[in-house]
Amino acid sequence: MYVYKRRRRTWPMVVFHVMGAVGAPLLVLGMAYGGATYAVDGGPGSSVFLGNALVVAAFLLAFSTGFLLDPDHPFQPFVAIVTSVLLAGSVLAVAAKVDDETLRTRGESTGCRVLDVDRQEHTTTYTDSNGVTHTSTRVDYKHELRCAARRPDSMTLDKKYADQGEHINVTYDPRGRIDPKPTDRLERGSVWHTLALVLPPVVIGLRLLVLLAAALDRRR
């Protein structure tokens, strides 16, 4: 049976845990922002690969930063898991926000006619450590387009946006680094924008709270 013991902390250890609660999330988010920005704004074509690779690295790193917290509090493992998942979501939100803001800034809008809508199913299967097989399916809708600007020629979304024969406005990236989006949807913004602003303070706040709780518990 696990026995919870209080241990005395030195100032270097306190600083280390505070950096784990504040500095590590900021580092991960900085990696995500820098990678996403380099992918859409970088000079050579390789910048797309390198930028996206940095975003992936930030996403994976997010799952380990929660365990830099003070292990003296019994809630620490739970907070570490929850905040690590939220931080990983923050990485995706920041990358999506960079894409949308860049598309708003340099994107060009054009009128398009929908030639066809192809519903595509993508099935992923994996087996967990217990030998149980899990299957998940993602559905995309590829809209074939004929646009006044002669591009883009297609647009893939997670939902069907228009039917065959309809006319829509689409914003595309002249540099071809960001997937095109419906102009009105881009103007409205997405839930990723909200998550990019809300999740990071939540992650840092929860981690600081568990550090404070551990400190108060030791003083009793």
NUPA-986068 format. One line per 5 residues: their letters; for each residue x, y, z of N, C-alpha, C. Coordinates in nm, 2 decimals. Layout:
// NUPA-986068
a = X:Y:Z:X:Y:Z:X:Y:Z  ...
// end
This chain:
// NUPA-986068
myvyk = 0.08:-0.12:0.00:0.00:0.00:0.00:0.09:0.12:0.00  0.05:0.22:-0.08:0.13:0.35:-0.09:0.11:0.43:0.04  0.22:0.48:0.09:0.22:0.56:0.21:0.26:0.70:0.17  0.18:0.80:0.19:0.21:0.93:0.15:0.30:1.00:0.26  0.42:1.04:0.22:0.51:1.10:0.32:0.55:1.24:0.27
rrrrt = 0.55:1.33:0.37:0.60:1.47:0.34:0.75:1.47:0.34  0.80:1.54:0.24:0.94:1.56:0.23:0.98:1.71:0.23  1.09:1.74:0.29:1.14:1.88:0.30:1.19:1.92:0.16  1.15:2.04:0.12:1.20:2.09:-0.01:1.30:2.20:0.00  1.40:2.20:-0.08:1.50:2.31:-0.08:1.45:2.41:-0.19
wpmvv = 1.51:2.53:-0.18:1.47:2.63:-0.28:1.50:2.59:-0.43  1.61:2.52:-0.46:1.63:2.48:-0.59:1.52:2.38:-0.64  1.47:2.30:-0.55:1.36:2.21:-0.59:1.23:2.28:-0.61  1.21:2.38:-0.53:1.09:2.47:-0.54:1.09:2.54:-0.68  1.21:2.59:-0.71:1.22:2.66:-0.84:1.20:2.57:-0.96
fhvmg = 1.26:2.45:-0.94:1.24:2.34:-1.05:1.10:2.31:-1.07  1.02:2.29:-0.97:0.88:2.26:-0.98:0.80:2.37:-1.04  0.83:2.49:-1.00:0.76:2.61:-1.05:0.79:2.62:-1.20  0.91:2.60:-1.24:0.95:2.60:-1.38:0.87:2.49:-1.46  0.85:2.38:-1.39:0.78:2.27:-1.46:0.63:2.31:-1.48
avgap = 0.58:2.39:-1.38:0.44:2.43:-1.39:0.41:2.54:-1.49  0.51:2.63:-1.50:0.49:2.75:-1.58:0.58:2.75:-1.71  0.71:2.73:-1.69:0.80:2.73:-1.80:0.78:2.63:-1.90  0.76:2.50:-1.86:0.74:2.39:-1.95:0.62:2.41:-2.05  0.50:2.45:-2.00:0.39:2.48:-2.09:0.43:2.59:-2.19
llvlg = 0.49:2.70:-2.14:0.52:2.81:-2.23:0.62:2.77:-2.33  0.72:2.68:-2.30:0.81:2.63:-2.39:0.74:2.55:-2.50  0.65:2.46:-2.46:0.58:2.38:-2.55:0.49:2.46:-2.65  0.42:2.56:-2.59:0.34:2.65:-2.68:0.43:2.73:-2.77  0.55:2.77:-2.72:0.64:2.85:-2.81:0.69:2.76:-2.92
maygg = 0.71:2.64:-2.90:0.75:2.54:-3.00:0.64:2.53:-3.11  0.52:2.52:-3.06:0.40:2.50:-3.15:0.38:2.62:-3.23  0.39:2.74:-3.17:0.37:2.86:-3.25:0.48:2.88:-3.35  0.61:2.86:-3.30:0.72:2.88:-3.39:0.72:2.78:-3.51  0.68:2.66:-3.48:0.68:2.56:-3.58:0.57:2.59:-3.68
atyav = 0.45:2.62:-3.64:0.34:2.65:-3.72:0.37:2.77:-3.81  0.43:2.88:-3.75:0.46:3.00:-3.82:0.57:2.97:-3.93  0.67:2.89:-3.90:0.77:2.86:-3.99:0.72:2.78:-4.11  0.62:2.69:-4.08:0.56:2.61:-4.18:0.49:2.69:-4.29  0.42:2.80:-4.24:0.34:2.87:-4.34:0.41:3.00:-4.39
dggpg = 0.52:3.04:-4.32:0.59:3.16:-4.36:0.74:3.14:-4.40  0.79:3.02:-4.37:0.93:3.00:-4.40:0.96:3.01:-4.55  1.09:3.03:-4.58:1.14:3.05:-4.71:1.14:2.92:-4.80  1.23:2.83:-4.77:1.24:2.71:-4.86:1.13:2.61:-4.84  1.11:2.53:-4.94:1.00:2.43:-4.93:1.01:2.34:-4.81
ssvfl = 1.14:2.31:-4.76:1.16:2.22:-4.65:1.11:2.28:-4.52  1.08:2.41:-4.52:1.03:2.47:-4.40:0.89:2.42:-4.36  0.81:2.37:-4.45:0.68:2.31:-4.42:0.70:2.19:-4.34  0.80:2.10:-4.39:0.82:1.98:-4.32:0.88:2.00:-4.18  0.98:2.09:-4.17:1.05:2.12:-4.05:0.95:2.19:-3.95
gnalv = 0.87:2.28:-3.99:0.78:2.35:-3.91:0.67:2.25:-3.85  0.62:2.17:-3.94:0.52:2.07:-3.89:0.58:1.97:-3.80  0.71:1.93:-3.82:0.78:1.84:-3.73:0.80:1.90:-3.59  0.82:2.03:-3.59:0.83:2.10:-3.46:0.70:2.10:-3.38  0.59:2.12:-3.46:0.46:2.11:-3.40:0.43:1.97:-3.34
vaafl = 0.47:1.87:-3.41:0.45:1.73:-3.37:0.53:1.71:-3.24  0.66:1.76:-3.24:0.74:1.74:-3.13:0.68:1.81:-3.00  0.63:1.93:-3.02:0.56:2.00:-2.91:0.44:1.92:-2.86  0.37:1.86:-2.95:0.25:1.78:-2.91:0.29:1.67:-2.83  0.39:1.60:-2.87:0.44:1.48:-2.79:0.50:1.52:-2.66
lafst = 0.58:1.63:-2.66:0.64:1.68:-2.54:0.53:1.72:-2.43  0.42:1.77:-2.48:0.31:1.81:-2.39:0.27:1.70:-2.29  0.28:1.58:-2.33:0.23:1.47:-2.25:0.33:1.43:-2.14  0.45:1.49:-2.14:0.54:1.46:-2.03:0.57:1.57:-1.93  0.52:1.69:-1.97:0.56:1.81:-1.89:0.48:1.81:-1.75
gflld = 0.37:1.74:-1.75:0.29:1.74:-1.62:0.36:1.67:-1.51  0.46:1.59:-1.54:0.52:1.51:-1.44:0.65:1.58:-1.38  0.66:1.71:-1.42:0.76:1.79:-1.36:0.71:1.86:-1.23  0.58:1.83:-1.20:0.52:1.90:-1.08:0.58:1.83:-0.95  0.55:1.90:-0.84:0.58:1.85:-0.71:0.51:1.72:-0.68
pdhpf = 0.59:1.61:-0.66:0.52:1.48:-0.64:0.47:1.46:-0.50  0.48:1.56:-0.41:0.44:1.54:-0.27:0.29:1.55:-0.25  0.22:1.59:-0.35:0.07:1.60:-0.33:0.00:1.48:-0.39  -0.10:1.42:-0.32:-0.16:1.30:-0.38:-0.24:1.33:-0.51  -0.28:1.46:-0.53:-0.35:1.49:-0.66:-0.26:1.51:-0.78
qpfva = -0.13:1.51:-0.75:-0.04:1.54:-0.86:-0.05:1.45:-0.98  -0.06:1.32:-0.97:-0.07:1.23:-1.09:-0.19:1.27:-1.17  -0.30:1.29:-1.10:-0.43:1.32:-1.17:-0.41:1.46:-1.25  -0.36:1.56:-1.18:-0.34:1.69:-1.24:-0.24:1.68:-1.36  -0.14:1.60:-1.34:-0.04:1.58:-1.44:-0.10:1.53:-1.57
ivtsv = -0.19:1.43:-1.56:-0.25:1.36:-1.67:-0.35:1.46:-1.74  -0.43:1.52:-1.66:-0.53:1.61:-1.72:-0.47:1.73:-1.79  -0.38:1.79:-1.72:-0.32:1.91:-1.78:-0.23:1.88:-1.90  -0.17:1.76:-1.90:-0.09:1.72:-2.02:-0.18:1.70:-2.14  -0.30:1.64:-2.12:-0.39:1.63:-2.23:-0.44:1.77:-2.28
llags = -0.47:1.86:-2.18:-0.51:1.99:-2.22:-0.40:2.07:-2.29  -0.28:2.05:-2.25:-0.17:2.12:-2.31:-0.15:2.07:-2.46  -0.17:1.94:-2.48:-0.16:1.88:-2.61:-0.27:1.94:-2.70  -0.39:1.96:-2.64:-0.49:2.03:-2.72:-0.46:2.17:-2.75  -0.39:2.24:-2.66:-0.34:2.37:-2.68:-0.25:2.38:-2.80
vlava = -0.16:2.28:-2.81:-0.07:2.28:-2.92:-0.15:2.28:-3.06  -0.25:2.19:-3.06:-0.33:2.19:-3.19:-0.40:2.32:-3.21  -0.45:2.38:-3.10:-0.53:2.50:-3.11:-0.44:2.61:-3.16  -0.32:2.62:-3.11:-0.23:2.73:-3.15:-0.19:2.71:-3.30  -0.16:2.59:-3.34:-0.12:2.57:-3.48:-0.24:2.60:-3.57
akvdd = -0.36:2.57:-3.53:-0.48:2.60:-3.61:-0.50:2.75:-3.62  -0.48:2.82:-3.51:-0.50:2.96:-3.50:-0.40:3.03:-3.59  -0.27:2.99:-3.60:-0.17:3.04:-3.68:-0.21:3.03:-3.83  -0.26:2.91:-3.87:-0.30:2.89:-4.00:-0.42:2.98:-4.04  -0.52:3.00:-3.96:-0.63:3.08:-3.99:-0.59:3.23:-4.00
etlrt = -0.51:3.27:-3.90:-0.47:3.41:-3.91:-0.38:3.44:-4.03  -0.30:3.35:-4.07:-0.22:3.37:-4.19:-0.31:3.37:-4.31  -0.41:3.28:-4.32:-0.50:3.28:-4.43:-0.58:3.41:-4.44  -0.61:3.46:-4.32:-0.69:3.59:-4.33:-0.60:3.71:-4.38  -0.47:3.70:-4.34:-0.38:3.81:-4.38:-0.34:3.81:-4.53
rgest = -0.30:3.69:-4.58:-0.25:3.69:-4.71:-0.34:3.61:-4.81  -0.44:3.55:-4.76:-0.53:3.47:-4.84:-0.61:3.56:-4.94  -0.65:3.50:-5.05:-0.73:3.56:-5.15:-0.86:3.49:-5.17  -0.97:3.57:-5.18:-1.10:3.51:-5.19:-1.14:3.50:-5.34  -1.21:3.39:-5.37:-1.25:3.37:-5.51:-1.39:3.30:-5.51
gcrvl = -1.46:3.33:-5.61:-1.59:3.26:-5.63:-1.57:3.13:-5.70  -1.64:3.03:-5.65:-1.62:2.89:-5.70:-1.76:2.82:-5.72  -1.76:2.73:-5.82:-1.87:2.65:-5.84:-1.84:2.50:-5.80  -1.92:2.44:-5.72:-1.90:2.31:-5.67:-1.93:2.21:-5.78  -1.83:2.13:-5.82:-1.85:2.03:-5.93:-1.90:1.90:-5.87
dvdrq = -1.85:1.87:-5.76:-1.88:1.74:-5.70:-1.84:1.74:-5.55  -1.91:1.65:-5.47:-1.87:1.64:-5.33:-1.85:1.49:-5.31  -1.73:1.45:-5.27:-1.69:1.31:-5.24:-1.68:1.29:-5.10  -1.76:1.20:-5.04:-1.76:1.16:-4.90:-1.65:1.05:-4.89  -1.55:1.08:-4.80:-1.44:0.99:-4.79:-1.43:0.94:-4.64
ehttt = -1.42:0.81:-4.62:-1.41:0.75:-4.49:-1.26:0.70:-4.47  -1.20:0.74:-4.36:-1.07:0.70:-4.33:-1.07:0.62:-4.20  -1.04:0.49:-4.21:-1.05:0.40:-4.09:-0.92:0.37:-4.04  -0.90:0.38:-3.91:-0.78:0.35:-3.84:-0.80:0.24:-3.74  -0.72:0.14:-3.74:-0.73:0.02:-3.64:-0.60:0.01:-3.57
ytdsn = -0.61:-0.02:-3.44:-0.49:-0.04:-3.36:-0.53:-0.14:-3.24  -0.43:-0.20:-3.19:-0.44:-0.30:-3.08:-0.37:-0.25:-2.96  -0.44:-0.24:-2.85:-0.38:-0.19:-2.72:-0.30:-0.30:-2.65  -0.25:-0.26:-2.54:-0.16:-0.35:-2.46:-0.23:-0.47:-2.41  -0.36:-0.47:-2.40:-0.44:-0.58:-2.35:-0.48:-0.67:-2.47
gvtht = -0.44:-0.64:-2.59:-0.48:-0.72:-2.70:-0.61:-0.69:-2.76  -0.68:-0.58:-2.72:-0.81:-0.54:-2.77:-0.79:-0.45:-2.89  -0.86:-0.48:-3.00:-0.85:-0.41:-3.12:-0.96:-0.30:-3.12  -0.91:-0.18:-3.15:-1.00:-0.06:-3.16:-1.00:-0.01:-3.30  -1.12:0.03:-3.35:-1.13:0.09:-3.48:-1.20:0.22:-3.47
strvd = -1.15:0.32:-3.54:-1.21:0.45:-3.54:-1.22:0.50:-3.69  -1.32:0.57:-3.72:-1.35:0.62:-3.85:-1.36:0.77:-3.86  -1.29:0.83:-3.95:-1.30:0.98:-3.97:-1.36:1.00:-4.11  -1.46:1.09:-4.12:-1.52:1.12:-4.24:-1.48:1.26:-4.29  -1.44:1.27:-4.42:-1.41:1.40:-4.48:-1.49:1.41:-4.60
ykhel = -1.51:1.54:-4.64:-1.59:1.57:-4.76:-1.50:1.65:-4.86  -1.46:1.59:-4.97:-1.38:1.66:-5.06:-1.47:1.73:-5.17  -1.46:1.86:-5.17:-1.54:1.94:-5.26:-1.46:1.98:-5.39  -1.50:1.92:-5.50:-1.43:1.95:-5.62:-1.48:2.09:-5.67  -1.39:2.18:-5.71:-1.42:2.32:-5.74:-1.38:2.36:-5.88
rcaar = -1.45:2.46:-5.93:-1.41:2.53:-6.05:-1.42:2.68:-6.01  -1.30:2.74:-5.99:-1.30:2.88:-5.93:-1.26:2.98:-6.04  -1.30:3.11:-6.01:-1.27:3.22:-6.10:-1.12:3.24:-6.11  -1.05:3.22:-6.00:-0.91:3.24:-6.00:-0.83:3.12:-6.05  -0.90:3.02:-6.10:-0.84:2.90:-6.15:-0.78:2.81:-6.04
rpdsm = -0.79:2.85:-5.92:-0.75:2.77:-5.80:-0.82:2.82:-5.68  -0.84:2.74:-5.58:-0.80:2.60:-5.58:-0.90:2.51:-5.66  -0.86:2.39:-5.68:-0.94:2.30:-5.75:-1.02:2.20:-5.66  -0.99:2.21:-5.53:-1.06:2.12:-5.44:-1.05:2.18:-5.30  -1.14:2.14:-5.21:-1.13:2.18:-5.07:-1.19:2.07:-4.98
tldkk = -1.11:2.02:-4.89:-1.16:1.91:-4.80:-1.19:1.96:-4.66  -1.32:1.93:-4.62:-1.37:1.97:-4.49:-1.42:1.85:-4.41  -1.44:1.87:-4.28:-1.49:1.76:-4.20:-1.64:1.75:-4.21  -1.71:1.85:-4.27:-1.85:1.85:-4.29:-1.88:1.89:-4.44  -1.99:1.85:-4.49:-2.04:1.89:-4.62:-2.08:2.03:-4.62
yadqg = -2.01:2.12:-4.70:-2.04:2.26:-4.70:-2.14:2.30:-4.80  -2.14:2.24:-4.92:-2.23:2.28:-5.02:-2.26:2.16:-5.11  -2.37:2.17:-5.19:-2.40:2.06:-5.28:-2.35:2.09:-5.42  -2.35:1.99:-5.50:-2.31:2.00:-5.64:-2.39:2.11:-5.71  -2.32:2.20:-5.78:-2.38:2.30:-5.86:-2.39:2.43:-5.79
ehinv = -2.37:2.43:-5.65:-2.38:2.56:-5.58:-2.26:2.65:-5.60  -2.28:2.78:-5.58:-2.17:2.87:-5.59:-2.13:2.92:-5.45  -2.00:2.92:-5.42:-1.95:2.95:-5.29:-1.83:3.04:-5.30  -1.79:3.11:-5.19:-1.67:3.19:-5.19:-1.57:3.11:-5.10  -1.45:3.10:-5.16:-1.34:3.02:-5.09:-1.22:3.11:-5.08
tydpr = -1.15:3.11:-4.97:-1.03:3.18:-4.95:-0.91:3.08:-4.96  -0.81:3.11:-5.04:-0.70:3.02:-5.06:-0.57:3.09:-5.03  -0.46:3.01:-5.01:-0.33:3.07:-4.98:-0.26:3.07:-5.12  -0.21:3.19:-5.16:-0.14:3.20:-5.29:-0.01:3.12:-5.29  0.04:3.10:-5.17:0.17:3.02:-5.16:0.14:2.87:-5.15
gridp = 0.01:2.83:-5.13:-0.02:2.69:-5.13:0.02:2.62:-5.01  0.04:2.68:-4.90:0.09:2.62:-4.78:-0.03:2.59:-4.68  -0.14:2.65:-4.70:-0.25:2.63:-4.61:-0.37:2.58:-4.69  -0.45:2.49:-4.64:-0.56:2.44:-4.71:-0.67:2.55:-4.72  -0.74:2.55:-4.83:-0.84:2.66:-4.85:-0.96:2.63:-4.76
kptdr = -1.03:2.74:-4.73:-1.15:2.73:-4.64:-1.26:2.82:-4.70  -1.38:2.79:-4.67:-1.49:2.88:-4.70:-1.47:3.02:-4.64  -1.49:3.12:-4.72:-1.46:3.26:-4.67:-1.54:3.29:-4.55  -1.67:3.26:-4.55:-1.75:3.30:-4.44:-1.72:3.23:-4.31  -1.67:3.10:-4.32:-1.63:3.02:-4.21:-1.50:3.08:-4.15
lergs = -1.41:3.12:-4.24:-1.29:3.18:-4.19:-1.31:3.31:-4.12  -1.41:3.39:-4.16:-1.44:3.52:-4.10:-1.50:3.50:-3.96  -1.58:3.39:-3.95:-1.65:3.37:-3.82:-1.55:3.32:-3.71  -1.44:3.26:-3.76:-1.34:3.20:-3.66:-1.39:3.06:-3.63  -1.31:2.99:-3.54:-1.34:2.86:-3.51:-1.32:2.84:-3.36
vwhtl = -1.36:2.72:-3.31:-1.35:2.69:-3.17:-1.20:2.68:-3.13  -1.11:2.65:-3.23:-0.97:2.65:-3.20:-0.92:2.78:-3.15  -0.97:2.89:-3.20:-0.93:3.02:-3.15:-0.95:3.04:-3.00  -1.07:3.00:-2.96:-1.11:3.01:-2.82:-1.02:2.92:-2.73  -1.00:2.80:-2.78:-0.92:2.70:-2.70:-0.77:2.75:-2.69
alvlp = -0.72:2.81:-2.80:-0.58:2.86:-2.79:-0.57:2.97:-2.68  -0.67:3.04:-2.65:-0.67:3.15:-2.55:-0.70:3.10:-2.41  -0.79:3.00:-2.40:-0.84:2.95:-2.27:-0.75:2.84:-2.21  -0.71:2.74:-2.29:-0.65:2.62:-2.24:-0.51:2.65:-2.17  -0.42:2.73:-2.23:-0.29:2.75:-2.16:-0.31:2.81:-2.02
pvvig = -0.39:2.91:-1.99:-0.40:2.96:-1.85:-0.46:2.85:-1.76  -0.55:2.77:-1.81:-0.61:2.66:-1.73:-0.50:2.56:-1.69  -0.42:2.53:-1.79:-0.31:2.43:-1.76:-0.21:2.49:-1.65  -0.17:2.61:-1.67:-0.07:2.67:-1.58:-0.14:2.69:-1.44  -0.26:2.74:-1.44:-0.33:2.76:-1.32:-0.35:2.63:-1.23
lrllv = -0.39:2.52:-1.30:-0.41:2.39:-1.23:-0.27:2.34:-1.17  -0.17:2.36:-1.25:-0.04:2.31:-1.20:0.01:2.40:-1.08  -0.01:2.53:-1.09:0.03:2.61:-0.98:-0.06:2.58:-0.85  -0.18:2.55:-0.87:-0.27:2.51:-0.76:-0.22:2.39:-0.69  -0.18:2.29:-0.76:-0.13:2.17:-0.70:0.00:2.19:-0.62
llaaa = 0.08:2.28:-0.68:0.21:2.32:-0.61:0.17:2.39:-0.48  0.08:2.48:-0.48:0.04:2.56:-0.36:-0.02:2.46:-0.26  -0.10:2.37:-0.31:-0.17:2.27:-0.21:-0.06:2.19:-0.15  0.04:2.15:-0.22:0.15:2.07:-0.16:0.23:2.15:-0.06  0.25:2.28:-0.09:0.32:2.37:0.01:0.24:2.39:0.13
ldrrr = 0.12:2.41:0.12:0.03:2.43:0.24:0.02:2.30:0.32  0.02:2.19:0.25:0.01:2.06:0.33:0.13:2.04:0.41  0.25:2.08:0.36:0.37:2.06:0.43:0.38:2.15:0.55  0.31:2.26:0.55:0.32:2.35:0.66:0.23:2.32:0.78  0.15:2.22:0.76:0.05:2.18:0.87:0.13:2.10:0.97
// end
